[in-house]
């Protein structure tokens, strides 16, 4: 799925870009007599114009060739019947449902909720709570009982009793027995919306009024409010935990990180030590620098807290351990909280997944009821409602065996008629939800209102293509893009992996492109002290092992030499600069503040890689080779007819 997300990344980012259409709709070309029109060509060209880096692709004639090639691939996909695949249909439906969400909201309400969420995200609240559970659909007497109980507890708090003690005794949150109701610090979107609102609207040191959520009734005591910490950029050196639980390896790792820390305290370069010794290969080549992050974005709270504790005055951490291994962190820069504009898309996404979305849904429902006037057949409704008995509460009620009397129109949404029978069937499906509202007539009335809202939303959603041309265009593009992905997977990607003979022949014809640089099997010693590196040089000459060299030259209080061993390709950061590619012991090389001496055990000359050594790269190149020749084959398979006069008119319009 990740590959498809990348494949469609550009398409989705442009989902709602629209352009004025001045090009008259005419047939631009046909493929096996199927017409393709000027308006689509114009729209796609304009939309992608700024994304094209190759200037030749901005040429309209060249772009037409690309567009025809694209449509040929779609024609091939349809010819193979890929549009009938179950996975294709499922994913297309899933995408349409996801895209529809952008049209099933109230922009004004969404904007207000985003702004409120952003304002709250600037702070973090430390709070405790006491919960008395109560189902959302509980009977009124049970609801009142839970409410009176939480009110009683709140009164005891206000009279001076300890909140934590009362939480331990009465709260029905299972964690309260251990944490006394303490929730720690949290910000916007971490709790259900009603709870969050109560917490942010309660002053420090005060206790909220009882608040109802889907879990029951709460009272909240706010202990503190602090500013959001923003984001931070740090560099780190990491020694990864051993794969197996071996005490000797753990001890060796601890010794190694302590040695590196000692060298840092001695003034040696963090960047150089990260390049030489950090096990985090994604950052070591950059001197250990990580991408900036904020609270909760990493998988380690220990790392985050250590990173945020660093200051300009104390930018370096002592060695500390996380579940991943040992680290030393260095502060690069602290970043303030992002602006509302910078966080807008992220916040909109959070709002859509939060309890806040109910407010948006309610607003949309009101608009749809105004857009589509609903006139109910009250007589038919009364007859249908009368069939629902108290058996409903026990999940025993059944739709009448003979529904002929209810098959008439209950109401309509434009041209779509909704029958009384469909409402009864809806009630049957809702019965499993365990609704408890009484009396039964009141439950049926409430269910009917939700049924109407669902029908309005369903009709509106099903007709988005008619309501919004942009929506229709995006769906067409995604439909084609999904087919193209499946086609390329079948015709190119899978073929390049399974066609062993073709892959081998391609490798043999392009072998000169897959070459090793000279590789060196080496042991490297480094130090900032010339006398120490001379001693290391003598020990290397005597074939002393790297760990023994460190034992002899380092002390408990001072690390003067570090070693590194392995096979490195020419140009690798681990190799000293200007190292001669000759077997044996090197001269001492100075690079910056460091002195290096290297025992070159073996020199492996430059030469071709075997297919196994470069298979991933060869497969990727073979895929590109197959794709480059693909369109030429498709042009032979399909009949293409172009209309040059029409294209000339398009060119004139697009150049205006």
C-alpha positions as CSV (number, residue, x, y, z in Angstrom):
1,X,0.0,0.0,0.0
2,X,2.9,2.4,0.7
3,X,4.0,2.1,-2.9
4,X,0.6,3.1,-4.1
5,X,0.6,6.1,-1.8
6,X,3.8,7.3,-3.3
7,X,2.6,6.6,-6.8
8,X,-0.5,8.7,-6.3
9,X,1.2,11.3,-4.1
10,X,1.3,14.1,-6.7
11,X,-2.2,13.3,-8.0
12,X,-3.8,13.6,-4.6
13,X,-1.9,16.7,-3.7
14,X,-3.6,18.4,-6.6
15,X,-7.0,17.0,-6.1
16,X,-8.8,20.3,-5.7
17,X,-6.9,22.4,-8.2
18,X,-9.2,23.8,-10.9
19,X,-8.5,25.8,-14.0
20,X,-10.7,28.0,-16.2
21,X,-11.5,26.1,-19.3
22,X,-11.4,28.2,-22.5
23,X,-10.8,25.2,-24.8
24,X,-13.8,24.1,-26.8
25,X,-14.6,20.4,-26.2
26,X,-13.7,18.5,-29.4
27,X,-12.3,15.1,-30.2
28,X,-8.5,15.4,-30.0
29,X,-7.7,11.7,-30.9
30,X,-9.2,8.3,-30.8
31,X,-7.8,4.9,-29.6
32,X,-9.7,2.0,-31.3
33,X,-12.4,4.5,-32.0
34,X,-12.8,5.6,-28.4
35,X,-12.7,9.5,-28.3
36,X,-10.5,11.6,-26.0
37,X,-11.4,15.2,-25.8
38,X,-9.6,18.6,-25.8
39,X,-11.0,19.8,-22.5
40,X,-9.3,16.9,-20.6
41,X,-6.0,17.4,-22.4
42,X,-6.1,21.1,-21.6
43,X,-7.0,20.6,-17.9
44,X,-4.3,18.0,-17.3
45,X,-1.6,20.0,-19.2
46,X,-2.3,23.1,-17.1
47,X,-2.5,21.3,-13.9
48,X,0.9,19.6,-14.3
49,X,2.7,22.4,-16.0
50,X,4.5,23.7,-12.9
51,X,5.5,20.2,-11.8
52,X,7.3,19.3,-15.1
53,X,11.0,19.7,-14.6
54,X,12.0,18.5,-18.1
55,X,11.4,21.6,-20.3
56,X,10.8,19.4,-23.4
57,X,7.7,18.1,-21.7
58,X,6.2,21.6,-21.6
59,X,6.2,21.5,-25.4
60,X,2.6,20.8,-26.4
61,X,3.5,18.5,-29.2
62,X,5.7,16.5,-26.9
63,X,3.1,16.5,-24.2
64,X,0.4,15.2,-26.6
65,X,2.7,12.2,-27.2
66,X,3.0,11.6,-23.5
67,X,-0.8,12.0,-23.1
68,X,-1.5,9.5,-25.9
69,X,1.0,7.1,-24.3
70,X,-0.8,7.4,-21.0
71,X,-4.2,6.7,-22.5
72,X,-2.7,3.8,-24.5
73,X,-1.7,2.2,-21.2
74,X,-5.2,2.8,-19.8
75,X,-6.7,1.2,-22.9
76,X,-4.4,-1.8,-22.4
77,X,-5.5,-2.1,-18.7
78,X,-9.1,-2.1,-19.8
79,X,-8.4,-4.6,-22.5
80,X,-6.9,-7.0,-19.9
81,X,-10.0,-6.5,-17.8
82,X,-8.1,-5.0,-14.8
83,X,-11.1,-2.7,-14.1
84,X,-13.1,-5.8,-13.2
85,X,-10.7,-6.9,-10.4
86,X,-12.2,-7.1,-6.9
87,X,-9.2,-5.3,-5.3
88,X,-9.4,-2.6,-7.9
89,X,-13.1,-2.0,-7.3
90,X,-12.6,-2.1,-3.5
91,X,-9.7,0.4,-3.6
92,X,-11.6,2.8,-6.0
93,X,-14.6,2.7,-3.7
94,X,-12.4,3.3,-0.7
95,X,-10.7,6.3,-2.4
96,X,-14.1,7.8,-3.4
97,X,-15.3,7.5,0.2
98,X,-12.2,9.2,1.4
99,X,-12.4,12.0,-1.2
100,X,-16.1,12.5,-0.5
101,X,-15.3,13.5,3.1
102,X,-13.9,16.8,1.8
103,X,-17.3,17.6,0.5
104,X,-19.3,16.3,3.5
105,X,-18.3,19.1,5.8
106,X,-19.2,22.7,6.7
107,X,-16.2,24.9,6.0
108,X,-17.3,27.6,8.5
109,X,-17.7,25.2,11.4
110,X,-14.5,23.4,10.4
111,X,-12.6,26.7,10.3
112,X,-13.8,27.6,13.8
113,X,-12.8,24.1,15.2
114,X,-9.4,24.3,13.6
115,X,-8.7,27.7,15.1
116,X,-9.9,26.6,18.5
117,X,-7.8,23.4,18.2
118,X,-4.7,25.4,17.3
119,X,-5.2,27.9,20.2
120,X,-5.4,24.9,22.6
121,X,-2.4,23.2,21.0
122,X,-0.2,26.1,22.2
123,X,-0.7,24.8,25.7
124,X,-0.5,21.6,27.7
125,X,-2.8,20.9,30.6
126,X,-1.9,18.7,33.6
127,X,-5.1,17.3,35.1
128,X,-6.7,14.6,37.1
129,X,-10.2,13.2,36.8
130,X,-12.8,11.0,38.5
131,X,-15.2,9.0,36.3
132,X,-18.6,7.5,37.0
133,X,-19.5,5.4,34.0
134,X,-22.8,5.7,32.3
135,X,-23.8,4.5,28.8
136,X,-24.8,7.1,26.3
137,X,-28.2,5.5,25.8
138,X,-28.8,4.7,29.5
139,X,-32.3,5.0,30.9
140,X,-33.1,8.4,32.5
141,X,-33.1,6.9,36.0
142,X,-29.6,5.4,35.5
143,X,-28.3,8.6,34.1
144,X,-29.6,10.6,37.0
145,X,-28.1,8.1,39.5
146,X,-24.6,8.5,37.9
147,X,-25.0,12.3,37.7
148,X,-26.0,12.6,41.4
149,X,-23.0,10.4,42.4
150,X,-20.5,12.6,40.6
151,X,-22.1,15.7,42.0
152,X,-21.8,14.3,45.5
153,X,-18.1,13.5,45.0
154,X,-17.5,17.0,43.6
155,X,-19.1,18.5,46.7
156,X,-16.8,16.5,48.9
157,X,-13.8,17.8,46.9
158,X,-15.0,21.4,47.3
159,X,-15.3,20.9,51.0
160,X,-11.6,20.0,51.2
161,X,-11.3,16.3,50.8
162,X,-8.3,15.0,48.8
163,X,-9.0,14.6,45.1
164,X,-6.5,11.8,44.6
165,X,-7.9,9.8,47.5
166,X,-11.5,10.2,46.3
167,X,-10.4,9.1,42.8
168,X,-8.8,6.0,44.2
169,X,-11.9,5.2,46.2
170,X,-14.7,6.1,43.7
171,X,-13.4,6.6,40.1
172,X,-14.5,3.8,37.7
173,X,-11.5,4.5,35.5
174,X,-9.4,1.3,36.0
175,X,-6.1,3.2,36.1
176,X,-7.3,5.4,39.0
177,X,-6.3,2.8,41.6
178,X,-2.7,3.3,40.6
179,X,-2.4,6.9,39.4
180,X,-5.1,8.5,41.6
181,X,-6.8,9.9,38.5
182,X,-3.6,11.7,37.3
183,X,-3.6,12.0,33.5
184,X,-0.3,13.9,33.2
185,X,0.1,16.7,30.7
186,X,-2.0,16.7,27.5
187,X,-2.9,19.1,24.7
188,X,-5.6,19.4,22.1
189,X,-6.8,16.2,20.4
190,X,-5.5,13.9,23.1
191,X,-8.8,13.4,24.9
192,X,-12.5,13.3,23.7
193,X,-13.7,16.7,22.8
194,X,-16.1,17.3,25.7
195,X,-13.4,16.3,28.2
196,X,-10.8,18.4,26.5
197,X,-13.1,21.5,26.5
198,X,-13.8,21.1,30.2
199,X,-10.1,20.8,31.0
200,X,-9.1,23.8,29.0
201,X,-11.9,25.9,30.4
202,X,-11.2,25.1,34.0
203,X,-8.7,27.4,35.9
204,X,-5.6,26.0,37.5
205,X,-6.4,24.6,41.0
206,X,-10.1,24.4,40.3
207,X,-12.5,21.5,39.7
208,X,-14.8,21.4,36.7
209,X,-18.6,21.0,36.8
210,X,-19.7,17.5,36.0
211,X,-19.0,16.8,32.3
212,X,-20.7,14.1,30.2
213,X,-18.8,12.1,27.6
214,X,-19.5,8.7,26.0
215,X,-17.8,7.1,28.9
216,X,-20.0,8.7,31.6
217,X,-19.7,11.6,34.0
218,X,-16.4,13.2,34.9
219,X,-15.1,15.9,37.2
220,X,-11.7,17.3,36.3
221,X,-9.1,19.0,38.5
222,X,-6.6,21.1,36.6
223,X,-3.2,21.1,38.3
224,X,-1.1,23.0,35.9
225,X,-0.9,24.6,32.4
226,X,2.4,25.0,30.5
227,X,3.4,26.3,27.1
228,X,3.8,23.7,24.3
229,X,7.5,22.9,23.9
230,X,7.5,23.3,20.1
231,X,10.0,21.3,18.1
232,X,13.8,20.6,18.4
233,X,16.6,19.6,16.1
234,X,19.3,17.5,17.6
235,X,22.2,15.3,16.5
236,X,22.9,12.0,18.2
237,X,25.4,9.2,18.3
238,X,23.8,5.8,18.8
239,X,25.2,2.4,19.8
240,X,22.4,0.0,19.1
241,X,21.3,-2.6,21.5
242,X,22.6,-6.1,20.8
243,X,20.1,-8.5,19.1
244,X,20.5,-11.0,21.8
245,X,20.5,-10.5,25.6
246,X,24.2,-11.1,26.1
247,X,25.7,-9.3,29.2
248,X,29.2,-9.1,27.6
249,X,27.8,-7.3,24.5
250,X,25.8,-4.9,26.7
251,X,28.9,-4.1,28.7
252,X,30.9,-3.6,25.5
253,X,28.2,-1.1,24.2
254,X,28.2,0.8,27.5
255,X,32.0,1.0,27.4
256,X,31.9,2.2,23.8
257,X,29.4,5.0,24.5
258,X,31.3,6.1,27.6
259,X,34.5,6.2,25.6
260,X,32.9,8.4,22.9
261,X,31.4,10.7,25.6
262,X,34.9,11.1,27.2
263,X,36.3,12.1,23.8
264,X,33.5,14.7,23.4
265,X,34.4,16.1,26.8
266,X,38.0,16.3,25.7
267,X,36.8,18.6,22.9
268,X,36.7,16.2,19.9
269,X,34.3,16.8,17.1
270,X,30.7,15.4,17.6
271,X,30.3,15.3,13.8
272,X,33.5,13.3,13.2
273,X,32.7,10.8,16.0
274,X,29.1,10.3,14.7
275,X,30.5,9.5,11.3
276,X,33.0,7.0,12.7
277,X,31.0,5.2,15.3
278,X,27.2,5.9,15.3
279,X,25.1,2.8,14.4
280,X,22.3,5.0,13.1
281,X,23.4,4.9,9.5
282,X,20.5,7.2,8.4
283,X,22.1,10.1,10.3
284,X,25.7,9.2,10.8
285,X,26.8,10.5,7.4
286,X,25.2,13.8,8.3
287,X,27.1,14.1,11.6
288,X,24.2,12.5,13.5
289,X,21.7,15.2,12.7
290,X,18.1,14.1,12.9
291,X,15.0,15.7,11.3
292,X,13.3,18.1,13.7
293,X,10.5,16.7,15.9
294,X,8.0,17.7,18.6
295,X,6.5,16.0,21.6
296,X,5.0,12.6,20.9
297,X,6.5,12.3,17.4
298,X,9.3,9.8,18.3
299,X,9.0,6.3,19.6
300,X,10.9,7.1,22.7
301,X,9.7,9.5,25.4
302,X,13.2,9.3,27.1
303,X,14.9,10.6,23.9
304,X,12.3,13.4,23.5
305,X,12.6,14.6,27.1
306,X,16.4,14.5,27.0
307,X,16.4,16.4,23.6
308,X,14.1,19.1,25.0
309,X,16.1,19.5,28.2
310,X,19.2,20.6,26.2
311,X,20.0,24.3,26.1
312,X,22.5,26.6,24.4
313,X,24.4,26.7,27.7
314,X,24.3,22.9,28.0
315,X,23.9,21.5,24.5
316,X,25.4,18.0,25.1
317,X,23.7,15.2,27.0
318,X,25.4,12.5,29.0
319,X,25.0,9.0,27.6
320,X,21.4,7.8,28.1
321,X,19.6,4.6,27.2
322,X,16.3,4.0,25.4
323,X,14.7,0.8,24.2
324,X,16.8,1.1,21.0
325,X,20.2,1.5,22.5
326,X,22.6,4.0,24.0
327,X,22.6,7.7,22.8
328,X,24.5,10.9,23.2
329,X,22.4,13.9,22.0
330,X,23.6,17.4,21.0
331,X,21.3,20.4,20.5
332,X,21.3,21.9,17.1
333,X,18.3,24.3,17.2
334,X,15.0,24.8,19.0
335,X,12.0,25.7,16.9
336,X,8.9,27.6,18.3
337,X,5.4,26.2,17.8
338,X,4.3,26.3,14.1
339,X,1.9,28.9,12.9
340,X,-1.8,28.2,12.2
341,X,-1.2,28.3,8.4
342,X,1.6,25.8,8.8
343,X,-0.5,23.4,10.8
344,X,-3.8,24.0,9.0
345,X,-4.0,20.7,6.9
346,X,-2.8,18.6,9.9
347,X,-5.4,20.2,12.2
348,X,-8.2,19.7,9.6
349,X,-7.4,16.0,9.5
350,X,-7.4,15.8,13.2
351,X,-10.8,17.6,13.4
352,X,-12.3,15.1,10.9
353,X,-11.3,12.1,13.1
354,X,-12.2,13.7,16.4
355,X,-15.5,14.0,18.3
356,X,-15.6,17.5,16.9
357,X,-16.7,16.0,13.6
358,X,-20.1,15.5,15.1
359,X,-20.6,19.3,15.1
360,X,-19.6,19.4,11.4
361,X,-22.0,16.5,10.6
362,X,-24.8,18.2,12.3
363,X,-24.2,21.4,10.4
364,X,-24.2,19.5,7.1
365,X,-27.4,17.8,8.0
366,X,-29.1,21.1,8.5
367,X,-27.9,22.3,5.1
368,X,-29.0,19.2,3.3
369,X,-32.5,19.4,4.9
370,X,-32.8,22.9,3.4
371,X,-31.4,21.8,0.1
372,X,-33.7,18.8,-0.3
373,X,-37.1,19.5,1.0
374,X,-38.5,16.4,2.8
375,X,-42.2,15.8,2.9
376,X,-43.2,12.7,4.9
377,X,-46.2,10.6,4.5
378,X,-47.3,10.8,8.1
379,X,-50.0,8.2,7.8
380,X,-47.5,5.6,6.4
381,X,-45.0,6.6,9.1
382,X,-47.5,6.1,11.9
383,X,-48.4,2.7,10.6
384,X,-44.8,1.6,10.3
385,X,-43.9,3.0,13.8
386,X,-46.8,1.1,15.3
387,X,-45.3,-2.3,14.2
388,X,-42.2,-1.7,16.5
389,X,-42.8,-3.2,20.0
390,X,-40.9,-3.4,23.2
391,X,-39.3,-6.6,21.9
392,X,-36.9,-4.1,20.3
393,X,-35.1,-3.6,23.6
394,X,-34.3,-7.4,23.8
395,X,-33.2,-7.6,20.1
396,X,-36.3,-9.8,19.4
397,X,-38.3,-7.5,17.2
398,X,-38.8,-8.5,13.5
399,X,-39.8,-6.6,10.4
400,X,-43.4,-7.7,9.5
401,X,-43.5,-10.7,7.3
402,X,-45.8,-8.9,4.8
403,X,-44.4,-5.5,4.0
404,X,-46.6,-4.7,1.0
405,X,-48.5,-2.0,3.0
406,X,-45.2,-0.3,3.6
407,X,-43.6,-0.5,0.2
408,X,-45.0,2.9,-0.7
409,X,-43.0,6.2,-0.7
410,X,-42.4,7.4,2.8
411,X,-40.5,10.5,1.5
412,X,-38.3,11.3,-1.5
413,X,-34.9,13.0,-2.1
414,X,-35.2,14.6,-5.5
415,X,-36.0,11.7,-7.8
416,X,-35.0,8.9,-5.3
417,X,-38.0,7.5,-3.4
418,X,-37.5,6.1,0.1
419,X,-40.1,3.5,1.2
420,X,-41.6,2.7,4.6
421,X,-40.1,-0.8,4.2
422,X,-36.6,0.6,3.9
423,X,-37.2,2.5,7.2
424,X,-38.3,-0.7,8.9
425,X,-35.3,-2.6,7.6
426,X,-33.1,0.3,8.9
427,X,-34.7,-0.1,12.4
428,X,-33.9,-3.8,12.3
429,X,-30.2,-3.1,11.6
430,X,-30.1,-0.5,14.4
431,X,-31.6,-3.0,16.9
432,X,-28.2,-4.6,17.5
433,X,-26.9,-1.3,18.8
434,X,-28.7,-1.9,22.0
435,X,-30.6,1.4,22.1
436,X,-32.4,2.0,25.4
437,X,-34.3,5.2,24.9
438,X,-37.9,4.9,26.2
439,X,-40.8,4.8,25.5
440,X,-40.5,2.9,22.2
441,X,-42.3,5.6,20.2
442,X,-39.6,8.1,21.3
443,X,-36.9,5.7,20.2
444,X,-38.5,5.2,16.8
445,X,-38.9,9.0,16.3
446,X,-35.2,9.6,17.1
447,X,-34.2,6.7,14.8
448,X,-36.3,8.2,12.0
449,X,-34.4,11.5,12.2
450,X,-31.1,9.8,11.9
451,X,-32.5,7.7,9.0
452,X,-33.5,10.8,7.1
453,X,-30.0,12.3,7.7
454,X,-28.4,9.2,6.4
455,X,-30.6,9.1,3.3
456,X,-29.9,12.7,2.5
457,X,-26.1,12.2,3.0
458,X,-26.2,9.1,0.9
459,X,-28.0,10.8,-2.0
460,X,-25.7,13.8,-1.8
461,X,-22.6,11.6,-1.7
462,X,-23.8,9.4,-4.6
463,X,-24.3,12.5,-6.8
464,X,-21.1,14.4,-6.1
465,X,-20.0,14.0,-9.7
466,X,-23.0,15.9,-10.8
467,X,-22.7,18.6,-8.1
468,X,-18.9,19.2,-8.4
469,X,-17.0,18.9,-11.7
470,X,-13.7,19.0,-9.8
471,X,-14.8,15.9,-7.9
472,X,-15.7,14.1,-11.2
473,X,-12.3,15.1,-12.7
474,X,-10.3,13.8,-9.7
475,X,-12.2,10.5,-9.7
476,X,-11.5,10.0,-13.4
477,X,-7.8,10.7,-12.8
478,X,-7.6,8.4,-9.8
479,X,-9.5,5.7,-11.7
480,X,-7.0,5.8,-14.5
481,X,-4.1,6.1,-12.1
482,X,-5.2,3.0,-10.2
483,X,-5.5,1.0,-13.4
484,X,-2.1,2.2,-14.5
485,X,-0.6,1.1,-11.3
486,X,-2.1,-2.3,-11.6
487,X,-1.0,-2.6,-15.2
488,X,2.6,-1.5,-14.5
489,X,2.7,-4.0,-11.6
490,X,1.6,-6.8,-14.0
491,X,3.5,-5.8,-17.1
492,X,6.7,-4.1,-15.8
493,X,7.4,-4.5,-12.1
494,X,6.5,-8.1,-11.6
495,X,8.0,-9.0,-15.0
496,X,11.3,-7.4,-14.1
497,X,11.5,-9.5,-10.9
498,X,10.4,-12.9,-12.4
499,X,11.9,-12.7,-15.9
500,X,15.3,-14.1,-14.8
501,X,16.6,-14.6,-18.3
502,X,15.6,-11.1,-19.5
503,X,17.1,-9.6,-16.3
504,X,20.4,-11.5,-16.8
505,X,20.6,-10.6,-20.5
506,X,20.0,-6.9,-19.6
507,X,22.7,-7.1,-16.9
508,X,25.2,-8.6,-19.3
509,X,24.6,-5.9,-21.9
510,X,25.0,-3.1,-19.3
511,X,27.6,-4.7,-17.0
512,X,29.9,-1.7,-17.3
513,X,27.4,0.4,-15.3
514,X,27.6,-1.8,-12.3
515,X,31.2,-1.4,-10.9
516,X,32.8,-1.6,-7.5
517,X,35.2,1.1,-6.6
518,X,38.4,-0.1,-4.9
519,X,37.5,-1.6,-1.5
520,X,39.8,-1.8,1.5
521,X,39.7,-4.3,4.4
522,X,41.1,-2.2,7.2
523,X,41.6,-1.5,10.8
524,X,41.7,2.2,11.6
525,X,43.0,3.9,14.7
526,X,42.3,7.6,15.4
527,X,43.4,10.1,18.0
528,X,43.9,13.8,18.6
529,X,47.3,13.0,20.1
530,X,50.4,12.3,17.9
531,X,52.3,10.4,20.5
532,X,49.3,8.2,21.1
533,X,48.8,7.5,17.4
534,X,52.4,6.5,17.1
535,X,52.0,4.0,19.8
536,X,48.9,2.7,18.1
537,X,50.9,2.4,14.8
538,X,53.5,0.2,16.6
539,X,50.8,-2.0,18.1
540,X,49.0,-2.4,14.7
541,X,52.4,-3.4,13.2
542,X,52.6,-6.1,15.9
543,X,49.2,-7.4,14.8
544,X,47.6,-6.4,18.2
545,X,43.8,-6.6,18.0
546,X,41.8,-3.3,18.0
547,X,40.2,-3.9,21.4
548,X,43.7,-4.7,23.0
549,X,45.0,-1.4,21.5
550,X,42.3,0.5,23.2
551,X,42.9,-1.3,26.5
552,X,46.6,-0.5,26.4
553,X,46.3,3.2,25.4
554,X,43.1,4.3,27.1
555,X,42.6,4.8,30.8
556,X,39.6,4.8,33.0
557,X,39.5,8.6,33.0
558,X,40.7,9.4,29.5
559,X,39.9,8.0,26.1
560,X,42.9,8.8,23.8
561,X,42.3,6.4,20.9
562,X,39.3,4.8,19.1
563,X,39.4,2.0,16.5
564,X,37.2,1.0,13.6
565,X,37.4,-2.1,11.4
566,X,35.6,-3.4,8.3
567,X,35.5,-3.4,4.5
568,X,35.0,0.1,3.1
569,X,34.6,1.3,-0.5
570,X,36.8,4.1,-1.7
571,X,35.3,7.4,-0.7
572,X,33.6,6.1,2.4
573,X,33.6,8.6,5.3
574,X,35.1,6.0,7.6
575,X,38.4,5.9,5.6
576,X,41.0,8.6,6.3
577,X,41.5,11.1,3.5
578,X,44.5,10.5,1.2
579,X,44.9,6.9,2.4
580,X,47.1,5.0,0.0
581,X,45.4,1.9,-1.5
582,X,48.3,-0.4,-0.6
583,X,48.3,-3.4,1.7
584,X,50.2,-3.0,5.0
585,X,50.5,-0.3,7.6
586,X,49.9,3.2,6.5
587,X,51.8,6.4,7.4
588,X,50.1,8.7,10.0
589,X,47.6,10.9,8.3
590,X,46.3,14.2,9.8
591,X,42.8,15.3,8.9
592,X,41.5,18.3,10.9
593,X,42.1,17.6,14.6
594,X,42.6,13.9,14.1
595,X,45.5,11.7,13.4
596,X,44.8,8.4,11.7
597,X,46.8,5.2,11.1
598,X,45.5,2.3,9.1
599,X,46.3,-1.3,8.7
600,X,45.2,-2.3,5.2
601,X,44.7,-6.1,5.4
602,X,43.5,-6.4,1.8
603,X,42.9,-4.2,-1.3
604,X,40.1,-5.4,-3.5
605,X,40.5,-3.7,-6.9
606,X,37.7,-1.9,-8.8
607,X,35.7,-4.2,-11.0
608,X,32.3,-5.4,-12.1
609,X,29.8,-6.4,-9.5
610,X,28.1,-9.7,-9.8
611,X,24.4,-9.8,-10.6
612,X,23.7,-10.8,-7.0
613,X,25.7,-7.9,-5.6
614,X,23.7,-5.3,-7.6
615,X,20.4,-7.1,-8.2
616,X,18.2,-4.3,-6.7
617,X,19.8,-1.6,-9.0
618,X,19.6,-3.9,-12.0
619,X,15.9,-4.7,-11.4
620,X,15.2,-0.9,-11.2
621,X,17.1,-0.2,-14.4
622,X,15.5,-3.1,-16.2
623,X,12.0,-1.7,-15.2
624,X,12.9,1.6,-16.8
625,X,14.2,-0.1,-19.9
626,X,11.0,-2.1,-20.2
627,X,8.8,1.0,-19.7
628,X,10.7,3.0,-22.3
629,X,9.9,0.4,-25.0
630,X,6.4,-0.3,-23.8
631,X,4.6,2.6,-25.6
632,X,6.1,1.6,-29.0
633,X,4.6,-1.9,-28.5
634,X,1.2,-0.5,-27.6
635,X,1.1,1.8,-30.6
636,X,1.3,-1.4,-32.7
637,X,-1.4,-3.1,-30.7
638,X,-4.0,-0.2,-30.9
639,X,-5.3,2.0,-33.8
640,X,-4.7,5.6,-33.1
641,X,-6.2,8.5,-35.0
642,X,-5.3,12.1,-34.4
643,X,-6.9,15.3,-35.6
644,X,-4.1,17.8,-36.3
645,X,-6.5,20.7,-37.1
646,X,-8.1,20.4,-33.7
647,X,-4.7,20.2,-32.0
648,X,-3.6,23.4,-33.7
649,X,-6.6,25.2,-32.2
650,X,-5.8,23.8,-28.7
651,X,-2.2,25.0,-29.0
652,X,-3.4,28.5,-29.9
653,X,-5.9,28.6,-27.0
654,X,-3.3,27.3,-24.4
655,X,-0.6,29.8,-25.6
656,X,-2.9,32.8,-24.9
